[in-house]
Amino acid sequence: MNIQVSPSSIPNSTQTNLSNGHLNKDVYLNGLLDKVSVIKTEGWLQELKDNAANWVRHSTLPTKKDEEWRFTDLSALRQLDFNLETNNSVSPDFADFTAISDTRLVFVNGVFVKELSAIANLPDGVVVSNLSGLPNLDGELVKQYLAQSEGAKEVFTALNTAGIKDVAVIWLSRNVVVETPIHLVFITTGNQIISQPRCLVVAKSGSEVTFVEEFINGSTGEEDKQVYLNNVVTEIWVDENAGVNHTRIENDSVEAFHIGKTAVTQARNSRYTCNAITLGGKLSRHNLEILQTGEQTETTLNGLTIISGNQLSDTHSALALNHPYSNSKQLQKNIIGGKAYGIFNGKIFVPKPAQLTDASQLNRNLLLSPQARVDTKPQLEITADNVKCAHGATVSQLEDDEIFYLQSRGINENNARHLLINAFAAEIINQIPVPSLRQNLTQTANRF
């Protein structure tokens, strides 16, 4: 692969060269590593995990002194002692996911649960499976893709790789089109546990798929505020002239920590859409990294964050456009209430070879209380001279005159607020290709 962007374009974390001998630099991080790497595999997968563990032992958890993390303080994470959860049962309330799709894989605490999953009526050339259920049991089907994306040495990504228990795999052969969405459900249940979901999507040349990736809390009642760490990695490979429509729903416990990585590699003439919805977590961070490896790609990034209370949500994106004739659009919207804190940092790299690129980026924020905060940094780095690029950010509140206008039409104040909030969110929600999800998210926006 000929990568023309600088190494800093796709971050690789705070780490030391492996040759300098500084092992186990971070006691807390290596404590996590020891807990997640207790499950041993064999062959190429264990070698992959061992190499990732080596990177982790030379790395440190990011701090606010690191530029990429200067707004997100992980010190609260260091105060907690996490363990692997061995109980993979959930409440019967989570047994029905058919409203989204009849095709689904369900994982509880990172372990595949066959009883809750459903794989039927898939066209020839499509594989939807966990790692051990793949037709090619020696892993030849996936090992050239698993943990091979740019940014694999970033500390949380390497930690996930070092502790792989299972993988959700979607594989599409050449020219296969899947008409109905595929639902990947990752449930976390338990207190003081660490879960590391892993997902791999490979769309070969000419194929198309829509999939929904959902992260939810498996506890109910008083237990729905359980503390846990979800460290998630999703790798997506979009081959030449292939299309992937990806919806990501993060709805963890309001006391949970969620660190997510989505790494996308786009080949020539490929199309990728991401609808990323962030709702849960005491602290959540989504790193969305797209690497273009061929010309004439189309990339659409839609994001919606809805947080309140004392939640913190951080969205970091990096789009590396190395080739000409590409088209990318990014719209990130944040609805922030209470004392919540929203962060957006979006980077688009357009080096000299990427002539005739059309790239736009916009972050819009709606603050619903005087204590709500946001830091936003849309960013373009352009050295090509024949491009069309734009970026911007807005921060606003609900306007009194808009509420008054709706009240003058017979709508009470509370309903007027909901109407304006829904209108703000609708631009993102309406892009989601699953009607039941659109309806649920519209209701979620009404919680303010």
LINTAMO-V146594 format. One record per pair of residues at least 4 apart in sequence whose C-alpha atoms are under 8 Angstrom apart, sorted by sequence separation. I is the first residue (numbers start at 1). J is the second residue. D is the distance in whole Angstrom. If there is no record, write none. Layout:
BEGIN
I,J,D ; I,J,D
END
This chain:
BEGIN
5,9,6 ; 7,11,7 ; 8,12,8 ; 16,20,7 ; 18,22,8 ; 26,30,6 ; 27,31,6 ; 28,32,7 ; 29,33,6 ; 30,34,6 ; 31,35,7 ; 32,36,6 ; 33,37,6 ; 34,38,7 ; 41,45,7 ; 42,46,5 ; 43,47,6 ; 44,48,6 ; 45,49,6 ; 46,50,6 ; 47,51,6 ; 48,52,6 ; 49,53,6 ; 50,54,6 ; 51,55,7 ; 52,56,6 ; 53,57,6 ; 54,58,7 ; 55,59,6 ; 56,60,7 ; 62,66,6 ; 65,69,7 ; 66,70,6 ; 69,73,7 ; 74,78,7 ; 75,79,7 ; 76,80,7 ; 90,94,7 ; 91,95,8 ; 97,101,7 ; 98,102,5 ; 107,111,5 ; 108,112,7 ; 113,117,7 ; 114,118,8 ; 122,126,6 ; 129,133,6 ; 130,134,7 ; 133,137,7 ; 136,140,6 ; 139,143,6 ; 140,144,7 ; 142,146,6 ; 144,148,7 ; 145,149,7 ; 148,152,7 ; 153,157,7 ; 154,158,6 ; 155,159,6 ; 156,160,6 ; 157,161,6 ; 158,162,6 ; 159,163,6 ; 160,164,6 ; 172,176,6 ; 203,207,6 ; 219,223,5 ; 220,224,5 ; 238,242,6 ; 252,256,6 ; 266,270,6 ; 280,284,8 ; 307,311,6 ; 336,340,6 ; 350,354,6 ; 368,372,7 ; 398,402,8 ; 399,403,7 ; 400,404,6 ; 401,405,6 ; 402,406,6 ; 403,407,6 ; 404,408,6 ; 405,409,7 ; 406,410,7 ; 407,411,5 ; 411,415,6 ; 412,416,6 ; 413,417,6 ; 414,418,6 ; 415,419,6 ; 416,420,6 ; 417,421,6 ; 418,422,6 ; 419,423,6 ; 420,424,6 ; 421,425,6 ; 422,426,6 ; 423,427,7 ; 425,429,6 ; 426,430,6 ; 427,431,7 ; 428,432,7 ; 434,438,6 ; 435,439,6 ; 436,440,6 ; 437,441,6 ; 438,442,6 ; 439,443,6 ; 440,444,6 ; 441,445,6 ; 442,446,7 ; 443,447,7 ; 41,46,5 ; 42,47,8 ; 64,69,5 ; 65,70,6 ; 97,102,8 ; 107,112,4 ; 108,113,7 ; 129,134,6 ; 132,137,7 ; 134,139,8 ; 136,141,6 ; 147,152,6 ; 152,157,6 ; 153,158,5 ; 203,208,7 ; 219,224,5 ; 238,243,7 ; 266,271,8 ; 292,297,7 ; 307,312,8 ; 321,326,7 ; 336,341,7 ; 367,372,6 ; 398,403,8 ; 406,411,6 ; 407,412,6 ; 411,416,6 ; 432,437,7 ; 16,22,7 ; 24,30,6 ; 40,46,7 ; 63,69,6 ; 64,70,4 ; 106,112,6 ; 107,113,6 ; 151,157,8 ; 152,158,6 ; 203,209,8 ; 218,224,8 ; 238,244,7 ; 252,258,8 ; 266,272,8 ; 307,313,8 ; 336,342,7 ; 367,373,7 ; 406,412,8 ; 407,413,6 ; 432,438,6 ; 62,69,7 ; 63,70,7 ; 64,71,6 ; 105,112,7 ; 106,113,6 ; 127,134,8 ; 134,141,8 ; 188,195,7 ; 217,224,7 ; 219,226,8 ; 350,357,8 ; 64,72,7 ; 105,113,8 ; 106,114,7 ; 131,139,8 ; 305,313,7 ; 334,342,7 ; 430,438,7 ; 63,72,8 ; 64,73,6 ; 105,114,8 ; 119,128,7 ; 365,374,8 ; 404,413,8 ; 407,416,7 ; 429,438,6 ; 63,73,7 ; 106,116,6 ; 403,413,7 ; 406,416,6 ; 63,74,7 ; 105,116,8 ; 106,117,5 ; 186,197,7 ; 380,391,7 ; 62,74,8 ; 63,75,8 ; 105,117,5 ; 379,391,7 ; 429,441,7 ; 104,117,5 ; 105,118,7 ; 363,376,7 ; 378,391,6 ; 403,416,6 ; 429,442,7 ; 103,117,8 ; 104,118,5 ; 105,119,8 ; 147,161,7 ; 378,392,6 ; 403,417,7 ; 103,118,5 ; 104,119,6 ; 346,361,8 ; 363,378,7 ; 378,393,7 ; 102,118,7 ; 103,119,5 ; 168,184,8 ; 362,378,7 ; 377,393,8 ; 426,442,8 ; 102,119,8 ; 103,120,7 ; 361,378,7 ; 376,393,7 ; 425,442,8 ; 90,108,8 ; 102,120,8 ; 112,130,7 ; 89,108,7 ; 344,363,8 ; 398,417,8 ; 33,53,7 ; 88,108,5 ; 96,116,8 ; 422,442,7 ; 425,445,7 ; 88,109,6 ; 95,116,6 ; 398,420,8 ; 33,56,8 ; 88,111,7 ; 105,128,8 ; 258,281,6 ; 422,445,6 ; 85,109,7 ; 105,129,7 ; 256,280,8 ; 257,281,6 ; 260,284,8 ; 262,286,8 ; 264,288,8 ; 266,290,7 ; 268,292,8 ; 421,445,7 ; 422,446,7 ; 88,113,8 ; 105,130,8 ; 256,281,5 ; 257,282,6 ; 258,283,6 ; 259,284,6 ; 260,285,6 ; 261,286,6 ; 262,287,6 ; 263,288,6 ; 264,289,6 ; 265,290,6 ; 266,291,6 ; 267,292,6 ; 268,293,7 ; 269,294,7 ; 276,301,8 ; 421,446,8 ; 30,56,7 ; 227,253,7 ; 230,256,8 ; 232,258,8 ; 236,262,8 ; 238,264,7 ; 240,266,8 ; 241,267,8 ; 246,272,8 ; 248,274,7 ; 254,280,5 ; 255,281,6 ; 256,282,5 ; 257,283,5 ; 258,284,5 ; 259,285,5 ; 260,286,5 ; 261,287,5 ; 262,288,5 ; 263,289,5 ; 264,290,5 ; 265,291,5 ; 266,292,5 ; 267,293,5 ; 268,294,4 ; 269,295,6 ; 270,296,7 ; 271,297,6 ; 272,298,6 ; 273,299,6 ; 274,300,6 ; 275,301,6 ; 276,302,6 ; 277,303,6 ; 278,304,6 ; 279,305,6 ; 29,56,8 ; 30,57,6 ; 182,209,8 ; 184,211,7 ; 186,213,8 ; 188,215,8 ; 226,253,6 ; 228,255,8 ; 229,256,6 ; 230,257,6 ; 231,258,6 ; 232,259,6 ; 233,260,6 ; 234,261,6 ; 235,262,6 ; 236,263,6 ; 237,264,6 ; 238,265,6 ; 239,266,6 ; 240,267,5 ; 241,268,7 ; 242,269,7 ; 243,270,6 ; 244,271,6 ; 245,272,6 ; 246,273,6 ; 247,274,6 ; 248,275,6 ; 249,276,6 ; 250,277,6 ; 251,278,7 ; 252,279,8 ; 253,280,6 ; 254,281,4 ; 255,282,5 ; 256,283,7 ; 257,284,6 ; 258,285,6 ; 259,286,6 ; 260,287,6 ; 261,288,6 ; 262,289,6 ; 263,290,6 ; 264,291,6 ; 265,292,6 ; 266,293,6 ; 267,294,5 ; 268,295,5 ; 269,296,5 ; 270,297,5 ; 271,298,5 ; 272,299,5 ; 273,300,5 ; 274,301,5 ; 275,302,5 ; 276,303,5 ; 277,304,5 ; 278,305,5 ; 279,306,5 ; 280,307,7 ; 288,315,8 ; 292,319,8 ; 295,322,8 ; 296,323,8 ; 301,328,8 ; 321,348,7 ; 322,349,8 ; 418,445,8 ; 29,57,8 ; 181,209,7 ; 182,210,6 ; 183,211,6 ; 184,212,6 ; 185,213,6 ; 186,214,6 ; 187,215,6 ; 188,216,6 ; 189,217,6 ; 225,253,5 ; 226,254,8 ; 227,255,5 ; 228,256,5 ; 229,257,5 ; 230,258,5 ; 231,259,5 ; 232,260,5 ; 233,261,5 ; 234,262,5 ; 235,263,5 ; 236,264,5 ; 237,265,5 ; 238,266,5 ; 239,267,5 ; 240,268,5 ; 241,269,5 ; 242,270,5 ; 243,271,5 ; 244,272,5 ; 245,273,5 ; 246,274,5 ; 247,275,5 ; 248,276,5 ; 249,277,5 ; 250,278,5 ; 251,279,5 ; 252,280,5 ; 253,281,5 ; 254,282,5 ; 255,283,8 ; 261,289,8 ; 263,291,8 ; 265,293,7 ; 266,294,7 ; 267,295,7 ; 268,296,6 ; 269,297,5 ; 270,298,6 ; 271,299,6 ; 272,300,6 ; 273,301,6 ; 274,302,6 ; 275,303,6 ; 276,304,6 ; 277,305,6 ; 278,306,6 ; 279,307,6 ; 282,310,7 ; 283,311,6 ; 284,312,6 ; 285,313,6 ; 286,314,6 ; 287,315,6 ; 288,316,6 ; 289,317,6 ; 290,318,6 ; 291,319,6 ; 292,320,6 ; 293,321,8 ; 294,322,8 ; 295,323,5 ; 296,324,7 ; 297,325,7 ; 298,326,6 ; 299,327,6 ; 300,328,6 ; 301,329,6 ; 302,330,6 ; 303,331,6 ; 304,332,6 ; 305,333,6 ; 306,334,6 ; 307,335,6 ; 308,336,6 ; 309,337,7 ; 310,338,7 ; 311,339,8 ; 312,340,6 ; 313,341,6 ; 314,342,6 ; 315,343,6 ; 316,344,6 ; 317,345,6 ; 318,346,6 ; 319,347,6 ; 320,348,6 ; 321,349,6 ; 322,350,7 ; 326,354,8 ; 365,393,8 ; 367,395,7 ; 418,446,6 ; 174,203,8 ; 175,204,7 ; 181,210,5 ; 182,211,4 ; 183,212,5 ; 184,213,5 ; 185,214,5 ; 186,215,5 ; 187,216,5 ; 188,217,5 ; 189,218,5 ; 190,219,7 ; 224,253,6 ; 225,254,6 ; 226,255,6 ; 227,256,5 ; 228,257,6 ; 229,258,6 ; 230,259,6 ; 231,260,6 ; 232,261,6 ; 233,262,6 ; 234,263,6 ; 235,264,6 ; 236,265,6 ; 237,266,6 ; 238,267,6 ; 239,268,7 ; 240,269,6 ; 241,270,4 ; 242,271,6 ; 243,272,6 ; 244,273,6 ; 245,274,6 ; 246,275,6 ; 247,276,6 ; 248,277,6 ; 249,278,6 ; 250,279,6 ; 251,280,4 ; 252,281,5 ; 253,282,8 ; 268,297,6 ; 269,298,7 ; 273,302,8 ; 274,303,8 ; 275,304,8 ; 277,306,8 ; 278,307,8 ; 282,311,5 ; 283,312,5 ; 284,313,5 ; 285,314,5 ; 286,315,5 ; 287,316,5 ; 288,317,5 ; 289,318,5 ; 290,319,5 ; 291,320,5 ; 292,321,5 ; 293,322,7 ; 294,323,6 ; 295,324,5 ; 296,325,5 ; 297,326,5 ; 298,327,5 ; 299,328,5 ; 300,329,5 ; 301,330,5 ; 302,331,5 ; 303,332,4 ; 304,333,5 ; 305,334,5 ; 306,335,5 ; 307,336,5 ; 308,337,4 ; 309,338,5 ; 310,339,5 ; 311,340,5 ; 312,341,5 ; 313,342,5 ; 314,343,5 ; 315,344,5 ; 316,345,5 ; 317,346,5 ; 318,347,5 ; 319,348,5 ; 320,349,5 ; 321,350,5 ; 322,351,6 ; 324,353,6 ; 325,354,7 ; 334,363,8 ; 336,365,8 ; 355,384,6 ; 357,386,8 ; 358,387,6 ; 359,388,6 ; 360,389,6 ; 361,390,6 ; 362,391,5 ; 363,392,6 ; 364,393,6 ; 365,394,6 ; 366,395,6 ; 367,396,6 ; 368,397,6 ; 167,197,7 ; 168,198,6 ; 169,199,6 ; 170,200,6 ; 171,201,6 ; 172,202,6 ; 173,203,7 ; 174,204,5 ; 175,205,6 ; 176,206,7 ; 177,207,5 ; 178,208,6 ; 179,209,7 ; 180,210,7 ; 181,211,5 ; 182,212,6 ; 183,213,6 ; 184,214,6 ; 185,215,6 ; 186,216,6 ; 187,217,6 ; 188,218,5 ; 189,219,6 ; 224,254,8 ; 225,255,5 ; 226,256,7 ; 227,257,7 ; 229,259,8 ; 230,260,8 ; 233,263,8 ; 240,270,5 ; 241,271,7 ; 247,277,8 ; 249,279,8 ; 250,280,6 ; 251,281,7 ; 267,297,7 ; 281,311,7 ; 282,312,6 ; 283,313,6 ; 284,314,6 ; 285,315,6 ; 286,316,6 ; 287,317,6 ; 288,318,6 ; 289,319,6 ; 290,320,6 ; 291,321,7 ; 292,322,6 ; 293,323,7 ; 295,325,6 ; 296,326,4 ; 297,327,6 ; 298,328,6 ; 299,329,6 ; 300,330,6 ; 301,331,6 ; 302,332,6 ; 303,333,6 ; 304,334,6 ; 305,335,6 ; 306,336,6 ; 307,337,6 ; 308,338,5 ; 309,339,5 ; 310,340,5 ; 311,341,6 ; 312,342,6 ; 313,343,6 ; 314,344,6 ; 315,345,6 ; 316,346,6 ; 317,347,6 ; 318,348,6 ; 319,349,6 ; 320,350,7 ; 321,351,7 ; 323,353,6 ; 324,354,4 ; 325,355,7 ; 326,356,7 ; 327,357,6 ; 328,358,6 ; 329,359,6 ; 330,360,6 ; 331,361,6 ; 332,362,6 ; 333,363,6 ; 334,364,6 ; 335,365,6 ; 336,366,6 ; 337,367,6 ; 338,368,7 ; 339,369,8 ; 344,374,8 ; 350,380,8 ; 351,381,8 ; 352,382,8 ; 354,384,6 ; 355,385,7 ; 356,386,5 ; 357,387,5 ; 358,388,5 ; 359,389,5 ; 360,390,5 ; 361,391,4 ; 362,392,5 ; 363,393,5 ; 364,394,5 ; 365,395,5 ; 366,396,5 ; 367,397,5 ; 368,398,7 ; 418,448,8 ; 26,57,8 ; 29,60,7 ; 166,197,8 ; 167,198,5 ; 168,199,5 ; 169,200,5 ; 170,201,5 ; 171,202,5 ; 172,203,5 ; 173,204,5 ; 174,205,5 ; 175,206,4 ; 176,207,5 ; 177,208,5 ; 178,209,5 ; 179,210,8 ; 181,212,7 ; 183,214,8 ; 185,216,8 ; 187,218,5 ; 188,219,8 ; 225,256,8 ; 239,270,6 ; 266,297,7 ; 280,311,8 ; 281,312,8 ; 285,316,8 ; 287,318,8 ; 292,323,7 ; 295,326,6 ; 296,327,7 ; 301,332,8 ; 304,335,8 ; 305,336,8 ; 308,339,7 ; 309,340,5 ; 310,341,7 ; 312,343,8 ; 315,346,8 ; 318,349,8 ; 322,353,6 ; 323,354,4 ; 324,355,5 ; 325,356,5 ; 326,357,5 ; 327,358,5 ; 328,359,5 ; 329,360,5 ; 330,361,5 ; 331,362,5 ; 332,363,5 ; 333,364,5 ; 334,365,5 ; 335,366,5 ; 336,367,5 ; 337,368,5 ; 338,369,6 ; 340,371,8 ; 341,372,6 ; 342,373,6 ; 343,374,6 ; 344,375,6 ; 345,376,6 ; 346,377,6 ; 347,378,6 ; 348,379,6 ; 349,380,6 ; 350,381,6 ; 351,382,6 ; 352,383,5 ; 353,384,7 ; 355,386,5 ; 356,387,5 ; 357,388,6 ; 358,389,6 ; 359,390,7 ; 360,391,6 ; 361,392,7 ; 362,393,6 ; 363,394,6 ; 364,395,6 ; 365,396,6 ; 366,397,5 ; 367,398,8 ; 25,57,7 ; 29,61,7 ; 164,196,7 ; 166,198,7 ; 167,199,5 ; 168,200,6 ; 169,201,6 ; 170,202,6 ; 171,203,6 ; 172,204,6 ; 173,205,8 ; 174,206,6 ; 175,207,4 ; 176,208,7 ; 177,209,6 ; 178,210,7 ; 238,270,6 ; 281,313,8 ; 308,340,5 ; 322,354,5 ; 323,355,7 ; 324,356,6 ; 325,357,5 ; 326,358,6 ; 327,359,6 ; 328,360,6 ; 329,361,6 ; 330,362,6 ; 331,363,6 ; 332,364,6 ; 333,365,6 ; 334,366,6 ; 335,367,6 ; 336,368,6 ; 337,369,6 ; 338,370,8 ; 339,371,5 ; 340,372,5 ; 341,373,5 ; 342,374,5 ; 343,375,5 ; 344,376,5 ; 345,377,5 ; 346,378,5 ; 347,379,5 ; 348,380,5 ; 349,381,5 ; 350,382,5 ; 351,383,5 ; 352,384,4 ; 355,387,6 ; 356,388,7 ; 357,389,8 ; 366,398,7 ; 24,57,5 ; 25,58,6 ; 26,59,7 ; 163,196,7 ; 167,200,7 ; 171,204,8 ; 174,207,6 ; 175,208,8 ; 195,228,8 ; 197,230,7 ; 201,234,8 ; 203,236,8 ; 205,238,8 ; 206,239,8 ; 211,244,8 ; 213,246,8 ; 238,271,8 ; 307,340,6 ; 321,354,6 ; 324,357,6 ; 325,358,7 ; 326,359,8 ; 331,364,8 ; 333,366,8 ; 335,368,7 ; 336,369,8 ; 338,371,6 ; 339,372,5 ; 340,373,6 ; 341,374,6 ; 342,375,6 ; 343,376,6 ; 344,377,6 ; 345,378,6 ; 346,379,6 ; 347,380,6 ; 348,381,6 ; 349,382,6 ; 350,383,6 ; 351,384,5 ; 352,385,7 ; 23,57,5 ; 24,58,6 ; 25,59,6 ; 26,60,5 ; 132,166,8 ; 164,198,7 ; 173,207,7 ; 192,226,8 ; 193,227,8 ; 194,228,6 ; 195,229,6 ; 196,230,6 ; 197,231,7 ; 198,232,6 ; 199,233,6 ; 200,234,6 ; 201,235,6 ; 202,236,6 ; 203,237,6 ; 204,238,7 ; 205,239,5 ; 206,240,7 ; 207,241,8 ; 208,242,6 ; 209,243,7 ; 210,244,6 ; 211,245,6 ; 212,246,6 ; 213,247,6 ; 214,248,6 ; 215,249,6 ; 216,250,7 ; 217,251,7 ; 238,272,7 ; 337,371,8 ; 338,372,6 ; 339,373,7 ; 344,378,7 ; 345,379,7 ; 347,381,7 ; 350,384,6 ; 23,58,5 ; 24,59,8 ; 25,60,6 ; 26,61,7 ; 131,166,6 ; 172,207,6 ; 191,226,5 ; 192,227,5 ; 193,228,5 ; 194,229,5 ; 195,230,5 ; 196,231,5 ; 197,232,5 ; 198,233,5 ; 199,234,5 ; 200,235,5 ; 201,236,5 ; 202,237,5 ; 203,238,5 ; 204,239,5 ; 205,240,5 ; 206,241,5 ; 207,242,5 ; 208,243,5 ; 209,244,5 ; 210,245,5 ; 211,246,5 ; 212,247,5 ; 213,248,5 ; 214,249,5 ; 215,250,5 ; 216,251,5 ; 217,252,5 ; 278,313,8 ; 337,372,6 ; 22,58,6 ; 130,166,7 ; 131,167,5 ; 160,196,6 ; 172,208,8 ; 190,226,7 ; 191,227,5 ; 192,228,5 ; 193,229,6 ; 194,230,6 ; 195,231,6 ; 196,232,5 ; 197,233,7 ; 198,234,6 ; 199,235,6 ; 200,236,6 ; 201,237,6 ; 202,238,6 ; 203,239,6 ; 204,240,7 ; 205,241,6 ; 206,242,4 ; 207,243,6 ; 208,244,6 ; 209,245,6 ; 210,246,6 ; 211,247,6 ; 212,248,6 ; 213,249,6 ; 214,250,6 ; 215,251,6 ; 216,252,5 ; 217,253,5 ; 336,372,6 ; 18,55,7 ; 130,167,5 ; 131,168,7 ; 160,197,8 ; 189,226,8 ; 190,227,8 ; 191,228,6 ; 192,229,8 ; 194,231,7 ; 196,233,8 ; 202,239,8 ; 205,242,5 ; 206,243,8 ; 212,249,8 ; 214,251,8 ; 215,252,6 ; 216,253,7 ; 336,373,7 ; 130,168,5 ; 131,169,7 ; 160,198,8 ; 190,228,7 ; 204,242,7 ; 129,168,6 ; 130,169,6 ; 203,242,6 ; 15,55,8 ; 18,58,7 ; 128,168,8 ; 129,169,5 ; 203,243,7 ; 17,58,8 ; 128,169,6 ; 129,170,7 ; 203,244,7 ; 16,58,6 ; 127,169,7 ; 128,170,5 ; 188,230,8 ; 15,58,6 ; 16,59,6 ; 127,170,6 ; 128,171,7 ; 15,59,4 ; 126,170,7 ; 127,171,5 ; 14,59,6 ; 15,60,6 ; 126,171,6 ; 127,172,7 ; 13,59,8 ; 14,60,6 ; 125,171,8 ; 126,172,5 ; 14,61,7 ; 36,83,8 ; 125,172,6 ; 126,173,6 ; 14,62,6 ; 35,83,6 ; 36,84,7 ; 125,173,5 ; 13,62,7 ; 35,84,7 ; 125,174,8 ; 28,78,7 ; 32,82,7 ; 126,176,7 ; 32,83,8 ; 125,176,7 ; 14,66,8 ; 124,176,8 ; 123,176,8 ; 111,165,7 ; 112,166,7 ; 146,200,7 ; 110,165,7 ; 111,166,6 ; 123,178,7 ; 145,200,8 ; 110,166,7 ; 122,178,8 ; 254,311,7 ; 105,168,7 ; 188,252,8 ; 160,231,7 ; 160,232,7 ; 160,233,7 ; 156,231,7 ; 157,232,8 ; 110,186,7 ; 157,233,6 ; 109,186,7 ; 110,187,8 ; 103,181,7 ; 104,182,6 ; 105,183,6 ; 106,184,6 ; 107,185,6 ; 108,186,6 ; 109,187,6 ; 110,188,8 ; 101,180,7 ; 103,182,5 ; 104,183,4 ; 105,184,5 ; 106,185,5 ; 107,186,5 ; 108,187,5 ; 109,188,5 ; 101,181,6 ; 102,182,8 ; 103,183,6 ; 104,184,6 ; 105,185,6 ; 106,186,6 ; 107,187,6 ; 108,188,6 ; 109,189,7 ; 100,181,8 ; 101,182,6 ; 104,185,7 ; 106,187,8 ; 108,189,7 ; 101,183,6 ; 100,183,7 ; 110,195,6 ; 109,195,5 ; 110,196,6 ; 149,235,7 ; 109,196,7 ; 110,197,5 ; 109,197,7 ; 110,198,8 ; 147,235,8 ; 146,235,7 ; 107,197,8 ; 145,237,8 ; 333,425,7 ; 61,155,7 ; 60,155,7 ; 333,428,8 ; 59,155,6 ; 45,143,8 ; 55,153,7 ; 44,143,8 ; 48,147,8 ; 56,155,6 ; 90,189,7 ; 55,155,8 ; 52,153,7 ; 88,189,8 ; 56,158,6 ; 55,158,7 ; 56,159,6 ; 156,259,8 ; 157,261,7 ; 53,158,7 ; 85,190,7 ; 52,158,5 ; 53,159,7 ; 52,159,7 ; 53,161,8 ; 85,193,6 ; 52,161,6 ; 53,162,5 ; 83,192,6 ; 84,193,5 ; 85,194,7 ; 52,162,5 ; 82,192,5 ; 83,193,5 ; 84,194,6 ; 85,195,8 ; 51,162,8 ; 81,192,7 ; 82,193,5 ; 83,194,6 ; 84,195,7 ; 337,448,7 ; 49,161,6 ; 50,162,6 ; 80,192,7 ; 82,194,6 ; 151,263,8 ; 48,161,8 ; 49,162,4 ; 150,263,7 ; 48,162,8 ; 49,163,7 ; 149,263,6 ; 49,164,7 ; 149,264,8 ; 149,265,7 ; 304,425,7 ; 39,163,7 ; 94,218,7 ; 304,428,6 ; 37,162,6 ; 38,163,8 ; 303,428,7 ; 304,429,8 ; 33,159,7 ; 36,162,7 ; 37,163,5 ; 39,165,7 ; 302,428,6 ; 36,163,5 ; 37,164,8 ; 91,218,7 ; 90,218,6 ; 91,219,7 ; 33,162,7 ; 90,219,8 ; 91,220,8 ; 33,163,7 ; 12,151,5 ; 306,445,7 ; 10,150,7 ; 11,151,6 ; 12,152,7 ; 13,153,7 ; 14,154,8 ; 15,155,8 ; 10,151,6 ; 12,153,5 ; 13,154,4 ; 14,155,7 ; 150,291,8 ; 12,154,4 ; 13,155,6 ; 11,154,7 ; 12,155,7 ; 82,228,7 ; 82,229,8 ; 275,428,8 ; 275,431,7 ; 275,432,7 ; 36,194,8 ; 77,257,8 ; 247,432,7 ; 72,314,7 ; 181,434,8 ; 71,343,7 ; 10,289,7 ; 3,293,7 ; 2,293,8 ; 1,293,8 ; 71,375,8 ; 10,318,7 ; 9,318,7 ; 10,320,8 ; 9,320,7 ; 5,320,7 ; 5,322,7 ; 4,322,6 ; 3,322,8 ; 100,434,7 ; 100,436,6 ; 99,436,6 ; 100,437,7 ; 9,349,7 ; 5,349,8 ; 5,351,7 ; 4,351,8
END
